[in-house]
Amino acid sequence: MNNIYQTQHKEFLFLGREYSDEKLDFGKIFGDFFNRGGYEKIAPYQKDKNEYCVDTVVFYNKSPEYKTVLIGHMVENITEAPEGHILEKLPAAEFIVVTSGWVPTEGESHEAANANKERMQIPNGYVSDNNTGPYICIEKMYECPEKGHRLERWYPIKKTVN
């Protein structure tokens, strides 16, 4: 399996919770997310019904003063967010996707994705779009009892202007 590939993603709806701060404390963020019900109100609308996709995190360029992260899933068939959640229409974009492949632990999936990112090359005619576009990165974590863990990191790119 190729651990680095290019893809386009159409505009999509994202349902979840939004967290913003100067420094993101993921232990605190995920603790709050799961204390407030986690994916319970999100799961019925989840677009990707892949049973192994356990979470999606969008690192979002919403303000230059602070970092914003959205935790939830890409969804469909919903027009209003449940109480305490946000429903955002996120724009279409092109991405370089870096994956870990299936590995035994979540920690190893992060290590493998980091190692694969070192090999990532932006295609000719493209530049990174994580500073000017809406996305910094999208992460999707998968867990499977038989296979282990797999992490995808989606890095935004855009065509260069000639």
KEVOSE-330948 format. One record per residue: residue number from 1; chain; residue in one letter; z, x, y of N, C-alpha, C in turn. Coordinates in steps of 0.05 Angstrom, whole numbers. Each point is the difference from the previous one (the first is absolute). Example, Ala and Ser with C-alpha at 12.3 -4.5 7.8 and 13.67 -1.06 7.14 Angstrom:
+-----+-------+------+--------+--------+--------+--------+--------+--------+--------+--------+--------+
|  nr | kette | rest |    nc3 |    nc1 |    nc2 |   cac3 |   cac1 |   cac2 |    cc3 |    cc1 |    cc2 |
+-----+-------+------+--------+--------+--------+--------+--------+--------+--------+--------+--------+
|   1 |     A |    a |    156 |    264 |   -114 |      0 |    -18 |     24 |      0 |     18 |     24 |
|   2 |     A |    s |    -14 |     -7 |     21 |      1 |     16 |     24 |     14 |    -15 |     22 |
+-----+-------+------+--------+--------+--------+--------+--------+--------+--------+--------+--------+
***
This chain:
+-----+-------+------+--------+--------+--------+--------+--------+--------+--------+--------+--------+
|  nr | kette | rest |    nc3 |    nc1 |    nc2 |   cac3 |   cac1 |   cac2 |    cc3 |    cc1 |    cc2 |
+-----+-------+------+--------+--------+--------+--------+--------+--------+--------+--------+--------+
|   1 |     A |    m |      0 |     17 |    -24 |      0 |    -17 |     24 |      0 |     18 |     25 |
|   2 |     A |    n |    -16 |     -8 |     19 |     -1 |     15 |     26 |     24 |     -7 |     16 |
|   3 |     A |    n |     16 |     19 |      8 |     24 |     -5 |     16 |     -4 |     -1 |     30 |
|   4 |     A |    i |    -25 |      4 |      9 |     -7 |     -2 |     28 |    -27 |    -14 |      2 |
|   5 |     A |    y |     -1 |    -21 |     16 |    -25 |    -14 |      3 |     -1 |    -14 |     27 |
|   6 |     A |    q |    -24 |     -8 |      8 |     -4 |    -14 |     26 |     -5 |    -29 |     -5 |
|   7 |     A |    t |     11 |    -17 |     17 |     -4 |    -29 |     -3 |      1 |    -14 |     27 |
|   8 |     A |    q |    -12 |    -24 |      1 |      2 |    -17 |     23 |     18 |    -24 |     -8 |
|   9 |     A |    h |     16 |     -9 |     20 |     17 |    -23 |     -5 |     -5 |    -20 |     21 |
|  10 |     A |    k |     -5 |    -25 |     -8 |     -5 |    -21 |     19 |     26 |     -8 |     14 |
|  11 |     A |    e |     -3 |    -14 |     22 |     23 |    -11 |     14 |     17 |    -16 |    -20 |
|  12 |     A |    f |     26 |      2 |      3 |     18 |    -14 |    -19 |     25 |    -10 |     14 |
|  13 |     A |    l |     13 |    -19 |    -13 |     26 |    -10 |      8 |     22 |     15 |    -14 |
|  14 |     A |    f |     21 |      7 |     15 |     22 |     14 |    -12 |     26 |    -16 |      6 |
|  15 |     A |    l |     15 |     -6 |    -21 |     25 |    -15 |      3 |     23 |     18 |     -8 |
|  16 |     A |    g |     20 |      2 |     17 |     22 |     18 |     -7 |     20 |      0 |     23 |
|  17 |     A |    r |     13 |     23 |      2 |     20 |      4 |     21 |     -9 |     25 |     15 |
|  18 |     A |    e |      6 |      0 |     26 |     -7 |     22 |     17 |     25 |     15 |      9 |
|  19 |     A |    y |     -2 |     27 |     -1 |     22 |     17 |      8 |    -11 |     21 |     20 |
|  20 |     A |    s |     13 |      3 |     23 |     -8 |     19 |     20 |     24 |     17 |      9 |
|  21 |     A |    d |     -5 |     26 |      3 |     21 |     18 |      9 |    -13 |     27 |      7 |
|  22 |     A |    e |     15 |     17 |     14 |    -10 |     26 |      7 |     -2 |     17 |    -26 |
|  23 |     A |    k |     19 |     -3 |    -18 |      0 |     14 |    -25 |      6 |    -21 |    -22 |
|  24 |     A |    l |    -18 |     -1 |    -19 |      2 |    -21 |    -21 |     18 |     10 |    -22 |
|  25 |     A |    d |     22 |    -15 |     -6 |     18 |      6 |    -21 |     -7 |    -19 |    -23 |
|  26 |     A |    f |    -15 |     10 |    -20 |    -11 |    -18 |    -21 |     22 |    -11 |    -18 |
|  27 |     A |    g |     22 |     15 |     -5 |     22 |    -11 |    -15 |     11 |    -25 |     13 |
|  28 |     A |    k |      4 |      2 |     26 |     11 |    -22 |     15 |    -21 |    -23 |      2 |
|  29 |     A |    i |    -25 |      7 |      4 |    -21 |    -21 |      3 |     -3 |    -15 |    -26 |
|  30 |     A |    f |     -3 |     14 |    -23 |     -4 |    -14 |    -26 |     26 |    -15 |     -8 |
|  31 |     A |    g |     23 |     11 |      7 |     25 |    -14 |     -5 |      1 |    -27 |     14 |
|  32 |     A |    d |     -8 |      0 |     26 |     -1 |    -25 |     15 |    -21 |    -18 |    -12 |
|  33 |     A |    f |    -23 |     10 |     -6 |    -22 |    -16 |    -11 |      9 |    -15 |    -25 |
|  34 |     A |    f |     12 |     14 |    -19 |      9 |    -13 |    -25 |     24 |    -17 |      4 |
|  35 |     A |    n |     18 |      7 |     18 |     23 |    -17 |      6 |     -8 |    -27 |     12 |
|  36 |     A |    r |    -24 |     -1 |     12 |    -10 |    -24 |     12 |    -19 |    -15 |    -18 |
|  37 |     A |    g |     -1 |      7 |    -26 |    -16 |    -15 |    -19 |    -25 |     15 |    -10 |
|  38 |     A |    g |     -5 |     23 |     11 |    -23 |     17 |    -10 |    -26 |    -15 |      0 |
|  39 |     A |    y |    -12 |     -1 |    -23 |    -27 |    -12 |     -3 |      1 |    -30 |     -8 |
|  40 |     A |    e |     23 |    -11 |     -2 |      3 |    -28 |     -9 |    -18 |    -20 |     14 |
|  41 |     A |    k |      0 |      1 |     27 |    -16 |    -19 |     16 |    -29 |     10 |      4 |
|  42 |     A |    i |     -5 |     24 |     -8 |    -27 |     12 |      3 |    -17 |     -3 |    -25 |
|  43 |     A |    a |     12 |      2 |    -23 |    -14 |      1 |    -26 |    -19 |    -24 |     -4 |
|  44 |     A |    p |      8 |    -25 |      8 |    -18 |    -22 |     -6 |    -28 |      2 |     15 |
|  45 |     A |    y |     -1 |     16 |     21 |    -25 |      2 |     15 |    -14 |     27 |     -4 |
|  46 |     A |    q |     11 |     17 |    -17 |    -11 |     26 |     -4 |    -29 |     -1 |     -9 |
|  47 |     A |    k |    -18 |     14 |     14 |    -28 |     -1 |     -5 |     -7 |     16 |    -25 |
|  48 |     A |    d |     10 |     25 |     -2 |     -4 |     17 |    -23 |     20 |     -8 |    -21 |
|  49 |     A |    k |     -8 |    -15 |    -20 |     19 |    -10 |    -20 |      6 |     21 |    -22 |
|  50 |     A |    n |     -6 |     25 |      6 |      5 |     22 |    -18 |     31 |      1 |     -5 |
|  51 |     A |    e |      8 |     -7 |    -24 |     29 |     -2 |     -5 |     14 |     27 |      3 |
|  52 |     A |    y |    -15 |     22 |      1 |     13 |     26 |      2 |      3 |      9 |     28 |
|  53 |     A |    c |    -12 |    -13 |     20 |      3 |      8 |     28 |     26 |    -11 |     10 |
|  54 |     A |    v |     19 |     18 |      3 |     28 |     -8 |      7 |      5 |     -1 |     30 |
|  55 |     A |    d |    -14 |     16 |     16 |      3 |     -3 |     28 |    -23 |     13 |     16 |
|  56 |     A |    t |     -3 |    -10 |     24 |    -21 |     10 |     18 |     15 |      6 |     27 |
|  57 |     A |    v |     -5 |     23 |     10 |     12 |      8 |     26 |    -22 |      8 |     18 |
|  58 |     A |    v |     -1 |    -12 |     24 |    -20 |      7 |     20 |     14 |     15 |     23 |
|  59 |     A |    f |     -9 |     25 |      4 |     10 |     16 |     23 |    -20 |     -7 |     23 |
|  60 |     A |    y |     10 |    -11 |     21 |    -17 |    -13 |     19 |      3 |     11 |     28 |
|  61 |     A |    n |    -21 |      5 |     14 |      0 |     10 |     28 |      3 |    -24 |     19 |
|  62 |     A |    k |     24 |    -10 |      4 |      4 |    -23 |     17 |      9 |      9 |     28 |
|  63 |     A |    s |     14 |     22 |      2 |     10 |     10 |     26 |      3 |     30 |     -1 |
|  64 |     A |    p |     -6 |     14 |     21 |      4 |     29 |      0 |     29 |      8 |      2 |
|  65 |     A |    e |     18 |    -18 |      8 |     28 |      7 |      3 |     16 |      0 |    -26 |
|  66 |     A |    y |    -10 |    -15 |    -20 |     16 |     -2 |    -25 |    -19 |     -3 |    -23 |
|  67 |     A |    k |     10 |      4 |    -24 |    -15 |     -3 |    -25 |      4 |    -28 |    -11 |
|  68 |     A |    t |    -21 |    -11 |    -11 |      2 |    -27 |    -11 |     -9 |      1 |    -29 |
|  69 |     A |    v |     15 |    -13 |    -17 |     -7 |     -3 |    -28 |      2 |    -29 |     -8 |
|  70 |     A |    l |    -20 |     -9 |    -15 |      0 |    -27 |    -11 |      3 |      2 |    -30 |
|  71 |     A |    i |     19 |    -15 |    -11 |      4 |      0 |    -29 |     -5 |    -28 |    -10 |
|  72 |     A |    g |    -17 |     -3 |    -20 |     -8 |    -26 |    -11 |    -24 |      3 |    -18 |
|  73 |     A |    h |    -19 |    -19 |      4 |    -24 |      0 |    -16 |    -23 |    -12 |     16 |
|  74 |     A |    m |    -24 |      7 |     -9 |    -24 |    -13 |     10 |      0 |    -28 |    -12 |
|  75 |     A |    v |     -5 |    -21 |     16 |      3 |    -27 |     -9 |    -25 |    -18 |      6 |
|  76 |     A |    e |      0 |    -24 |    -10 |    -20 |    -20 |      5 |     12 |    -27 |     -2 |
|  77 |     A |    n |    -15 |    -20 |      9 |      9 |    -29 |     -2 |     26 |     -5 |     14 |
|  78 |     A |    i |      4 |     11 |     23 |     25 |     -4 |     16 |     -8 |      0 |     30 |
|  79 |     A |    t |     12 |    -17 |     15 |     -6 |     -2 |     29 |     24 |      5 |     17 |
|  80 |     A |    e |     24 |     -1 |    -11 |     24 |      4 |     15 |     20 |     16 |    -17 |
|  81 |     A |    a |     13 |     20 |     13 |     18 |     17 |    -14 |     27 |    -14 |     -5 |
|  82 |     A |    p |     12 |      4 |    -24 |     27 |    -11 |     -4 |     19 |     12 |     20 |
|  83 |     A |    e |     22 |    -13 |      4 |     20 |      9 |     19 |      9 |     29 |     -6 |
|  84 |     A |    g |      1 |     16 |     21 |      8 |     28 |     -2 |    -22 |     19 |     -8 |
|  85 |     A |    h |    -24 |    -10 |     -4 |    -23 |     16 |     -8 |    -21 |      0 |     22 |
|  86 |     A |    i |    -19 |     19 |     -2 |    -23 |      0 |     18 |    -25 |     -4 |    -17 |
|  87 |     A |    l |    -20 |    -13 |     12 |    -26 |     -4 |    -12 |    -19 |     13 |     20 |
|  88 |     A |    e |    -12 |     22 |     -7 |    -18 |     15 |     18 |    -28 |      1 |    -12 |
|  89 |     A |    k |    -20 |     -4 |     17 |    -28 |      4 |     -7 |     -6 |     29 |      7 |
|  90 |     A |    l |     -5 |     16 |    -20 |     -5 |     29 |      4 |    -30 |      5 |     -2 |
|  91 |     A |    p |    -11 |     18 |     17 |    -29 |      3 |      1 |    -12 |     15 |    -23 |
|  92 |     A |    a |    -26 |     -4 |     -3 |    -16 |     15 |    -20 |      1 |     29 |      8 |
|  93 |     A |    a |     -3 |     17 |    -20 |     -1 |     29 |      5 |    -11 |     15 |    -24 |
|  94 |     A |    e |     -7 |     25 |      4 |     -8 |     17 |    -22 |     22 |     20 |     -5 |
|  95 |     A |    f |      3 |      7 |    -25 |     22 |     17 |     -8 |     -9 |     21 |    -20 |
|  96 |     A |    i |     15 |     22 |      0 |      0 |     19 |    -23 |     26 |     -7 |    -15 |
|  97 |     A |    v |     -3 |     -6 |    -25 |     23 |     -8 |    -17 |      7 |     24 |    -18 |
|  98 |     A |    v |     26 |      7 |      1 |     10 |     22 |    -16 |     20 |    -12 |    -19 |
|  99 |     A |    t |     -3 |      5 |    -26 |     18 |    -12 |    -20 |     14 |     22 |    -15 |
| 100 |     A |    s |     22 |     -8 |    -13 |     15 |     18 |    -17 |    -10 |      0 |    -28 |
| 101 |     A |    g |    -14 |    -20 |     -8 |     -5 |     -4 |    -29 |     26 |    -11 |    -12 |
| 102 |     A |    w |      0 |     -7 |    -25 |     25 |    -10 |    -13 |     18 |     23 |     -8 |
| 103 |     A |    v |     25 |      0 |      9 |     19 |     20 |     -6 |     27 |    -13 |     -8 |
| 104 |     A |    p |     18 |     14 |    -13 |     24 |    -13 |    -10 |     19 |    -12 |     21 |
| 105 |     A |    t |      3 |     13 |     23 |     20 |     -9 |     19 |    -12 |     -5 |     28 |
| 106 |     A |    e |     15 |    -16 |     16 |     -9 |     -5 |     27 |     -1 |     26 |     17 |
| 107 |     A |    g |     20 |     17 |     -4 |      1 |     25 |     14 |    -25 |     17 |     -6 |
| 108 |     A |    e |     -7 |      1 |    -26 |    -24 |     15 |     -8 |    -25 |    -11 |     13 |
| 109 |     A |    s |     -1 |    -27 |      3 |    -24 |    -12 |     13 |     -3 |      9 |     29 |
| 110 |     A |    h |     23 |      2 |     14 |     -1 |     10 |     27 |     -9 |     30 |      1 |
| 111 |     A |    e |     11 |     16 |    -19 |     -8 |     28 |     -1 |    -29 |      3 |     -6 |
| 112 |     A |    a |    -10 |    -15 |    -19 |    -29 |      2 |     -8 |    -18 |     -9 |     23 |
| 113 |     A |    a |      7 |    -22 |     13 |    -16 |    -10 |     23 |      0 |     21 |     22 |
| 114 |     A |    n |     23 |     12 |      5 |      1 |     22 |     21 |    -18 |     23 |     -8 |
| 115 |     A |    a |      1 |      8 |    -25 |    -17 |     22 |     -9 |    -30 |     -7 |      2 |
| 116 |     A |    n |     -7 |    -25 |     -8 |    -27 |     -8 |      2 |    -10 |     -2 |     29 |
| 117 |     A |    k |     18 |     -7 |     19 |     -7 |     -1 |     28 |     -9 |     27 |     10 |
| 118 |     A |    e |     12 |     21 |    -11 |     -7 |     27 |      8 |    -29 |      6 |     -7 |
| 119 |     A |    r |    -11 |    -14 |    -20 |    -28 |      4 |     -8 |    -19 |    -19 |     15 |
| 120 |     A |    m |     11 |    -19 |     15 |    -16 |    -20 |     13 |    -18 |     12 |     21 |
| 121 |     A |    q |    -25 |     -8 |      0 |    -19 |      9 |     20 |    -13 |    -25 |     12 |
| 122 |     A |    i |      0 |     -1 |     26 |    -13 |    -23 |     14 |    -30 |      4 |     -2 |
| 123 |     A |    p |    -14 |    -21 |     -8 |    -30 |      3 |     -4 |    -14 |      8 |     26 |
| 124 |     A |    n |    -23 |     13 |     -3 |    -16 |      6 |     23 |     -7 |    -25 |     15 |
| 125 |     A |    g |      1 |      1 |     27 |     -7 |    -23 |     16 |     24 |    -18 |      6 |
| 126 |     A |    y |     24 |      8 |    -10 |     25 |    -16 |      4 |     21 |     18 |     12 |
| 127 |     A |    v |     20 |    -13 |     12 |     24 |     14 |     10 |     24 |    -17 |     -7 |
| 128 |     A |    s |     23 |     12 |      0 |     25 |    -14 |     -5 |      4 |    -21 |     23 |
| 129 |     A |    d |     10 |    -23 |     -7 |      5 |    -21 |     20 |     29 |     -9 |      0 |
| 130 |     A |    n |     19 |     18 |     -7 |     28 |     -8 |     -2 |     15 |      3 |     27 |
| 131 |     A |    n |    -13 |     11 |     20 |     13 |      2 |     26 |    -10 |    -20 |     20 |
| 132 |     A |    t |    -25 |     -9 |     -2 |    -12 |    -18 |     19 |     -4 |    -28 |    -11 |
| 133 |     A |    g |     -2 |     -3 |    -26 |     -4 |    -26 |    -12 |     26 |    -14 |     -5 |
| 134 |     A |    p |     -1 |    -24 |    -12 |     25 |    -15 |     -5 |     17 |     10 |    -22 |
| 135 |     A |    y |    -13 |     14 |    -19 |     15 |      9 |    -24 |      7 |     30 |      2 |
| 136 |     A |    i |     24 |      7 |    -10 |      6 |     28 |     -5 |     -5 |      5 |    -29 |
| 137 |     A |    c |      9 |    -18 |    -17 |     -3 |      3 |    -29 |      9 |    -27 |    -13 |
| 138 |     A |    i |    -12 |     -6 |    -23 |      9 |    -23 |    -16 |      8 |     12 |    -27 |
| 139 |     A |    e |     24 |     -7 |    -10 |      9 |      9 |    -27 |      2 |    -24 |    -18 |
| 140 |     A |    k |    -10 |      3 |    -25 |      4 |    -20 |    -20 |     12 |     13 |    -24 |
| 141 |     A |    m |     23 |    -10 |     -9 |     14 |     11 |    -24 |     -4 |    -19 |    -23 |
| 142 |     A |    y |     -6 |     12 |    -23 |     -4 |    -15 |    -25 |     21 |     10 |    -21 |
| 143 |     A |    e |     11 |    -18 |    -16 |     18 |      7 |    -22 |    -10 |    -15 |    -25 |
| 144 |     A |    c |     -1 |     15 |    -22 |     -8 |    -12 |    -25 |     17 |     11 |    -22 |
| 145 |     A |    p |     13 |    -17 |    -17 |     18 |     11 |    -21 |    -14 |     20 |    -18 |
| 146 |     A |    e |    -26 |     -5 |     -7 |    -14 |     18 |    -18 |    -11 |     25 |     13 |
| 147 |     A |    k |     -7 |     -2 |     26 |    -13 |     23 |     13 |     17 |     15 |     20 |
| 148 |     A |    g |     21 |    -12 |     11 |     17 |     14 |     19 |     -5 |    -10 |     28 |
| 149 |     A |    h |     -4 |     18 |     19 |     -3 |     -6 |     28 |    -26 |     11 |     11 |
| 150 |     A |    r |    -12 |    -14 |     20 |    -24 |      9 |     13 |      2 |     -7 |     29 |
| 151 |     A |    l |     -6 |     19 |     18 |      0 |     -4 |     28 |    -27 |      4 |     12 |
| 152 |     A |    e |     -8 |    -19 |     17 |    -25 |      3 |     16 |      8 |      3 |     29 |
| 153 |     A |    r |    -13 |     19 |     14 |      3 |      2 |     29 |    -28 |     -2 |     12 |
| 154 |     A |    w |     -2 |    -19 |     18 |    -26 |     -6 |     13 |      1 |     12 |     28 |
| 155 |     A |    y |    -17 |     20 |      6 |      0 |     13 |     26 |    -25 |     -9 |     14 |
| 156 |     A |    p |      3 |    -11 |     25 |    -23 |    -11 |     14 |    -19 |     22 |     11 |
| 157 |     A |    i |    -26 |     -6 |     -2 |    -21 |     17 |     11 |    -19 |    -17 |     16 |
| 158 |     A |    k |    -16 |     13 |     17 |    -21 |    -15 |     14 |    -24 |     18 |      3 |
| 159 |     A |    k |    -24 |    -12 |      3 |    -24 |     15 |      4 |      1 |     13 |     27 |
| 160 |     A |    t |    -11 |     24 |      1 |     -2 |     14 |     26 |    -23 |    -11 |     16 |
| 161 |     A |    v |      3 |      1 |     26 |    -20 |    -10 |     18 |    -19 |     23 |      6 |
| 162 |     A |    n |    -26 |     -5 |     -5 |    -20 |     22 |      5 |     -9 |      0 |     28 |
+-----+-------+------+--------+--------+--------+--------+--------+--------+--------+--------+--------+
***
